[in-house]
Amino acid sequence: MRGDGVRVLIVGGGVAGLATVAALREWGATIDVVERASAPTDSGTGIYLTGNATRMLDVLGLAESVVDVAVEISRQRSANQRGRRLFDIDVAALWQGVGPCVSLPRAQLHRALLDGVGDTPIRWGRQPVALVAEGDQVAVEFDDGASERYDLVLGADGVNSTVRRIAFDGQAARDLGQYAYRWVAPRVDDEPVWSVQLGRGRQFLTIPISAEQTYCYYNDGPVADRPGWRDELAATFTEPVTTMLKALDYDDSTLHAGPNQEVVLDSWSRGPVLLIGDAAHATSPNMAQGAAMALEDAVVLASSLTTTGSIAEALRGYEARRRPRTGWVLSQTHRRDKATGLPPALRDLVMRRLGEQMFRSNYGPLFAQP
């Protein structure tokens, strides 16, 4: 079907929402975007995009603008908390023929996506407060008192989705028992390597995101924010932990902290209201698939809308096509969390012997097109 005469509302101006605008730009629909944030921001930390993510950026015509400002990651290295290497992965070879693995500041990815949506209007500082089905349409009431009718409403508003809360019986994200700290520090190593140290139920990760910056991620296990976390981190792991922490003594404005959560739903749609991206299927970040799944969602949804005869048929086909893949990612994140939670001596033995094989199998189905 063509989108001529169709009105679409996209709730959320992040990766999922903006990628969907880019994917639907040739469909012909009238697209409105609302975003609860008051304006685009240059804040945030970093993001790592695996090959299946950059493949989708290429489909959307956005790969060049992202890759040109990113660091291409050639290798992933896993070590224990004493810094002893467990296994390495040549990710350039692993994802060959799919797409490069790159890392960059999250704000730069957002700017590239904003540039990619062209003149599509985005209403900043606006979000829905009610969604009411009216036949094949949805009446949307916004927090500024305005009301509009749409043929399709897409909830692309993240793990704490407003659309999911008001249209899906208030189903909330569930806590994974992981409290994470993220920040940006000066880059101290020229090698383009994603590097993680594994403690028991804890991980410290560094990824270069520019010539000058490193993205740091620390999963502190189930304990919520507490004053002594920096001292415990420095005492648990080897360098570059201390160096990366010193950056916070000079500037802690990039520090973000909060629980890791996942979203598991029996259905992603309620009539012509559909959840996509993290709003529908957020997982633990240990496979770096949040953005990748959102980008794939956008491309597959556009394909489904253009090749079926109705919106209802398109949403059914979309969900049938996406669920096996997002379900695989969910199961593999659980598997990884379980493996890293083993007693250190056993975990190190398993990782040395089977780490590379396990890593490759985690991503196996994702090498194919979505």
C-alpha positions as CSV (number, residue, x, y, z in Angstrom):
1,M,0.0,0.0,0.0
2,R,1.0,3.6,-0.4
3,G,0.9,6.1,2.5
4,D,-0.9,8.8,0.6
5,G,-3.6,10.2,2.9
6,V,-2.3,8.3,5.9
7,R,-1.4,10.2,9.1
8,V,1.3,8.8,11.3
9,L,2.3,10.0,14.7
10,I,5.8,8.9,16.0
11,V,6.2,9.4,19.7
12,G,9.9,9.7,20.5
13,G,12.8,11.6,18.8
14,G,15.5,9.1,19.5
15,V,17.1,6.4,17.4
16,A,14.0,4.4,16.8
17,G,11.7,7.3,16.1
18,L,14.1,9.2,13.8
19,A,15.2,6.0,11.9
20,T,11.5,5.3,11.3
21,V,11.0,8.8,9.8
22,A,13.9,8.2,7.5
23,A,12.6,4.7,6.5
24,L,9.1,6.0,5.7
25,R,10.1,9.2,3.8
26,E,9.3,7.7,0.4
27,W,6.0,6.1,1.6
28,G,4.0,9.2,1.1
29,A,2.4,9.5,4.6
30,T,2.1,12.6,6.6
31,I,4.3,12.1,9.6
32,D,4.3,14.1,12.9
33,V,7.0,13.5,15.5
34,V,6.7,14.5,19.2
35,E,9.4,14.3,21.8
36,R,9.1,14.9,25.5
37,A,12.6,16.5,25.8
38,S,12.5,20.2,25.3
39,A,15.2,20.3,22.6
40,P,18.0,18.2,21.1
41,T,21.0,17.9,23.5
42,D,24.7,17.5,23.1
43,S,24.9,15.7,26.4
44,G,25.1,11.9,26.9
45,T,27.9,9.4,26.7
46,G,28.9,7.0,23.9
47,I,27.4,4.3,21.8
48,Y,28.7,1.2,20.1
49,L,27.1,0.0,16.9
50,T,27.7,-3.5,15.7
51,G,27.7,-4.5,12.0
52,N,24.0,-5.1,11.8
53,A,23.4,-1.6,13.0
54,T,25.6,0.1,10.4
55,R,24.1,-2.1,7.7
56,M,20.7,-0.6,8.5
57,L,22.2,2.9,8.5
58,D,23.4,2.2,5.0
59,V,19.9,1.1,4.0
60,L,18.6,4.4,5.3
61,G,21.3,6.4,3.5
62,L,22.9,7.5,6.8
63,A,25.9,5.3,7.1
64,E,28.4,7.7,5.6
65,S,27.4,10.6,7.9
66,V,27.8,8.3,11.0
67,V,30.9,6.3,10.0
68,D,32.8,9.5,9.0
69,V,32.7,10.8,12.6
70,A,33.1,7.5,14.4
71,V,35.9,5.2,15.5
72,E,36.0,1.9,13.6
73,I,36.5,-0.8,16.2
74,S,38.7,-3.7,15.1
75,R,38.9,-5.9,18.1
76,Q,37.0,-6.8,21.3
77,R,39.0,-7.9,24.3
78,S,37.8,-9.6,27.4
79,A,39.9,-9.9,30.6
80,N,39.3,-10.7,34.2
81,Q,39.4,-8.1,37.0
82,R,43.1,-8.5,37.4
83,G,43.6,-7.6,33.7
84,R,44.5,-11.2,32.6
85,R,43.2,-11.7,29.1
86,L,40.5,-14.3,28.6
87,F,39.9,-14.0,24.8
88,D,39.9,-11.6,21.9
89,I,37.6,-11.3,19.0
90,D,38.5,-9.8,15.6
91,V,35.2,-8.0,15.1
92,A,36.2,-6.6,11.7
93,A,36.5,-10.2,10.4
94,L,33.4,-11.4,12.3
95,W,31.1,-8.8,10.7
96,Q,32.8,-8.7,7.3
97,G,30.2,-8.4,4.6
98,V,27.6,-7.1,7.1
99,G,29.0,-3.7,8.2
100,P,31.7,-2.1,10.2
101,C,31.5,-1.9,14.0
102,V,31.9,1.7,15.1
103,S,31.7,3.8,18.2
104,L,30.9,7.5,18.6
105,P,29.4,10.0,21.0
106,R,25.7,9.4,21.3
107,A,25.0,13.0,20.5
108,Q,26.7,12.7,17.2
109,L,24.6,9.8,16.2
110,H,21.5,11.8,17.2
111,R,22.6,14.7,15.0
112,A,23.2,12.5,12.0
113,L,19.7,11.0,12.4
114,L,18.2,14.5,12.8
115,D,19.9,15.6,9.6
116,G,18.5,12.4,7.9
117,V,14.8,13.3,8.6
118,G,15.1,16.5,6.6
119,D,12.2,18.9,7.0
120,T,9.9,16.5,8.9
121,P,8.5,18.6,11.8
122,I,9.4,17.6,15.4
123,R,7.4,19.0,18.2
124,W,9.9,19.2,21.2
125,G,8.6,19.3,24.7
126,R,5.3,17.5,23.8
127,Q,3.9,14.0,24.5
128,P,0.6,12.3,24.5
129,V,-1.5,11.9,27.6
130,A,-4.4,9.8,26.2
131,L,-4.9,7.5,23.2
132,V,-8.5,6.5,22.4
133,A,-9.4,4.1,19.6
134,E,-12.0,5.5,17.2
135,G,-12.7,2.9,14.5
136,D,-9.5,2.4,12.5
137,Q,-8.0,5.6,13.9
138,V,-6.6,6.8,17.2
139,A,-7.6,10.1,18.9
140,V,-4.5,11.5,20.6
141,E,-4.7,14.1,23.4
142,F,-1.4,15.9,24.1
143,D,-0.1,17.5,27.2
144,D,-0.6,20.9,25.8
145,G,-4.4,20.3,25.5
146,A,-4.4,19.8,21.7
147,S,-6.0,16.7,20.1
148,E,-5.3,15.0,16.7
149,R,-6.5,11.9,14.9
150,Y,-4.0,9.5,13.4
151,D,-4.2,6.3,11.3
152,L,-1.0,4.9,13.0
153,V,0.7,5.8,16.3
154,L,4.2,4.5,16.8
155,G,5.6,4.4,20.4
156,A,9.3,4.9,19.9
157,D,9.8,6.5,23.2
158,G,12.2,4.2,24.9
159,V,12.3,1.8,27.9
160,N,10.1,4.1,30.0
161,S,7.6,4.6,27.2
162,T,4.7,6.8,27.8
163,V,2.8,5.1,24.9
164,R,3.3,1.7,26.6
165,R,2.1,3.1,29.9
166,I,-1.2,4.6,28.6
167,A,-2.1,2.1,25.8
168,F,-0.7,-1.2,27.1
169,D,-2.3,-1.4,30.6
170,G,0.6,0.3,32.3
171,Q,3.1,-2.6,31.6
172,A,6.4,-1.4,33.0
173,A,10.0,-2.3,32.3
174,R,11.4,-4.8,34.7
175,D,14.6,-4.3,36.6
176,L,17.5,-6.6,35.7
177,G,19.3,-6.3,39.0
178,Q,22.1,-4.2,37.4
179,Y,22.9,-0.6,38.3
180,A,25.1,1.0,35.7
181,Y,27.4,4.1,35.6
182,R,28.3,5.7,32.3
183,W,30.7,8.6,31.6
184,V,33.2,10.0,29.1
185,A,36.9,10.3,29.9
186,P,40.0,11.3,27.9
187,R,41.3,8.7,25.5
188,V,44.7,7.2,26.6
189,D,45.1,4.4,24.0
190,D,45.4,4.8,20.3
191,E,44.4,1.2,19.6
192,P,40.7,1.0,18.4
193,V,39.7,-1.7,20.9
194,W,36.5,-2.4,22.8
195,S,37.8,-3.7,26.2
196,V,36.0,-5.2,29.2
197,Q,37.2,-6.5,32.6
198,L,34.9,-9.0,34.3
199,G,34.4,-9.2,38.0
200,R,31.9,-11.4,39.7
201,G,28.6,-9.9,38.6
202,R,30.3,-6.7,37.7
203,Q,31.9,-5.4,34.5
204,F,34.0,-2.4,33.6
205,L,34.1,-1.5,29.9
206,T,36.0,1.1,27.8
207,I,35.4,2.1,24.2
208,P,37.2,4.8,22.2
209,I,34.5,7.1,20.7
210,S,36.7,9.8,19.1
211,A,40.4,10.7,18.8
212,E,40.1,12.4,22.2
213,Q,37.4,10.5,24.2
214,T,36.7,7.2,25.8
215,Y,33.3,5.9,26.8
216,C,33.3,4.2,30.2
217,Y,30.6,1.8,31.5
218,Y,30.5,0.2,34.9
219,N,27.9,-2.4,35.9
220,D,27.8,-2.4,39.7
221,G,25.5,-5.4,40.1
222,P,22.1,-5.0,41.9
223,V,23.1,-2.3,44.4
224,A,21.7,1.2,43.6
225,D,23.7,4.4,43.6
226,R,25.9,4.8,46.6
227,P,28.6,7.2,47.6
228,G,31.5,4.7,47.7
229,W,31.1,3.2,44.2
230,R,34.2,4.9,42.8
231,D,36.5,3.6,45.6
232,E,35.1,0.1,45.2
233,L,35.5,0.2,41.4
234,A,39.2,1.4,41.7
235,A,39.8,-1.4,44.3
236,T,38.2,-4.1,42.2
237,F,39.7,-3.6,38.7
238,T,43.1,-2.8,37.2
239,E,44.1,0.1,34.9
240,P,42.7,2.0,33.1
241,V,40.1,2.2,35.8
242,T,41.9,4.7,38.0
243,T,42.8,6.9,35.1
244,M,39.2,6.9,33.8
245,L,37.8,7.7,37.3
246,K,40.1,10.7,37.6
247,A,38.2,12.3,34.7
248,L,35.2,12.5,37.0
249,D,37.2,14.5,39.6
250,Y,37.7,17.2,37.0
251,D,34.3,17.0,35.3
252,D,31.4,14.8,36.2
253,S,28.9,16.4,33.9
254,T,28.9,13.4,31.6
255,L,28.1,10.9,34.4
256,H,24.8,9.1,34.0
257,A,23.7,6.4,36.4
258,G,20.6,4.2,36.6
259,P,19.3,0.6,36.5
260,N,19.4,-1.6,33.4
261,Q,15.9,-2.8,32.5
262,E,14.2,-5.0,29.9
263,V,10.8,-5.0,28.3
264,V,9.0,-8.2,27.5
265,L,5.4,-8.0,26.1
266,D,3.0,-10.6,24.7
267,S,2.1,-8.2,21.9
268,W,3.6,-4.9,20.6
269,S,0.4,-3.6,19.1
270,R,-3.1,-2.4,20.3
271,G,-5.1,-1.8,17.1
272,P,-3.2,0.9,15.1
273,V,-0.8,1.7,18.0
274,L,2.6,-0.1,17.8
275,L,5.6,-0.1,20.0
276,I,9.1,-0.2,18.4
277,G,12.6,-0.1,19.7
278,D,13.3,-0.2,23.4
279,A,9.7,0.6,24.1
280,A,8.8,-2.9,22.8
281,H,11.8,-5.0,23.5
282,A,14.6,-3.4,25.6
283,T,17.3,-5.8,26.9
284,S,20.5,-5.7,28.9
285,P,23.1,-3.7,27.0
286,N,25.7,-6.6,27.1
287,M,25.2,-7.3,23.4
288,A,25.1,-3.7,22.3
289,Q,21.9,-4.4,20.3
290,G,19.6,-1.6,21.5
291,A,20.2,0.8,18.6
292,A,20.7,-2.1,16.1
293,M,17.3,-3.6,16.9
294,A,15.7,-0.1,16.7
295,L,17.3,0.6,13.3
296,E,16.2,-2.9,12.1
297,D,12.7,-2.2,13.4
298,A,12.4,1.0,11.3
299,V,13.5,-0.7,8.1
300,V,11.3,-3.8,8.5
301,L,8.3,-1.7,9.5
302,A,8.7,0.4,6.4
303,S,9.0,-2.7,4.3
304,S,5.9,-4.2,5.8
305,L,3.8,-1.1,5.3
306,T,4.8,-0.8,1.7
307,T,4.2,-4.5,0.7
308,T,0.8,-5.2,2.4
309,G,-2.7,-4.0,1.8
310,S,-3.6,-2.4,5.1
311,I,-2.1,-1.0,8.3
312,A,-3.5,-3.9,10.3
313,E,-2.0,-6.5,8.0
314,A,1.3,-4.6,8.0
315,L,1.6,-4.6,11.8
316,R,0.8,-8.3,12.1
317,G,3.4,-9.1,9.5
318,Y,6.0,-6.8,11.1
319,E,5.6,-8.4,14.5
320,A,5.7,-11.9,13.1
321,R,9.0,-11.0,11.3
322,R,10.7,-9.2,14.2
323,R,9.8,-11.4,17.2
324,P,12.2,-14.3,16.5
325,R,15.1,-11.9,16.1
326,T,14.5,-9.7,19.1
327,G,13.7,-12.9,21.1
328,W,17.0,-14.3,20.2
329,V,18.8,-11.1,21.4
330,L,16.9,-11.3,24.7
331,S,17.8,-14.9,25.3
332,Q,21.5,-14.3,24.5
333,T,21.6,-11.3,26.9
334,H,20.3,-13.6,29.7
335,R,22.9,-16.2,28.7
336,R,25.7,-13.6,28.9
337,D,24.6,-12.3,32.2
338,K,24.5,-15.8,33.6
339,A,28.0,-16.6,32.3
340,T,29.6,-13.5,33.7
341,G,27.9,-14.2,37.1
342,L,29.7,-17.5,37.5
343,P,32.4,-17.8,40.3
344,P,35.5,-16.1,38.9
345,A,37.7,-19.2,38.7
346,L,35.1,-21.2,36.8
347,R,34.1,-18.2,34.6
348,D,37.7,-17.6,33.6
349,L,38.2,-21.2,32.7
350,V,35.0,-21.2,30.6
351,M,35.8,-17.9,28.9
352,R,39.4,-19.0,28.0
353,R,38.2,-22.3,26.5
354,L,34.8,-21.3,25.0
355,G,34.6,-17.5,25.1
356,E,35.3,-16.9,21.4
357,Q,32.9,-19.7,20.4
358,M,30.2,-18.4,22.7
359,F,30.7,-14.8,21.3
360,R,30.3,-15.9,17.7
361,S,27.2,-18.0,18.5
362,N,25.6,-15.1,20.3
363,Y,25.5,-13.0,17.1
364,G,25.1,-15.8,14.6
365,P,21.5,-15.1,13.4
366,L,22.2,-11.4,13.3
367,F,24.6,-11.7,10.4
368,A,21.6,-12.4,8.1
369,Q,19.3,-9.6,6.9
370,P,16.4,-8.9,9.4
